């Protein structure tokens, strides 16, 4: 599966992404440099993996990241 993240989604767009994800969940991180919010399907990678792929600084421990569900 190829990693694909989306930036600064509306609530409706987040709900759609959750609905089409395998686990009906998305991960979210905040870029501390500019406040951008990044979202991706939970099955595509952990928060640390997503941050690394996006080049976003991320220092939270496993289990501390945001996971959104409906």
Secondary structure, DSSP 4 states (H G I P E B T S, - for coil): -----EES--HHHHHHHHHHSTTSEEEEEE-TTT--EEEEEGGG--HHHHHHHHT----PPTT-SEEEE-
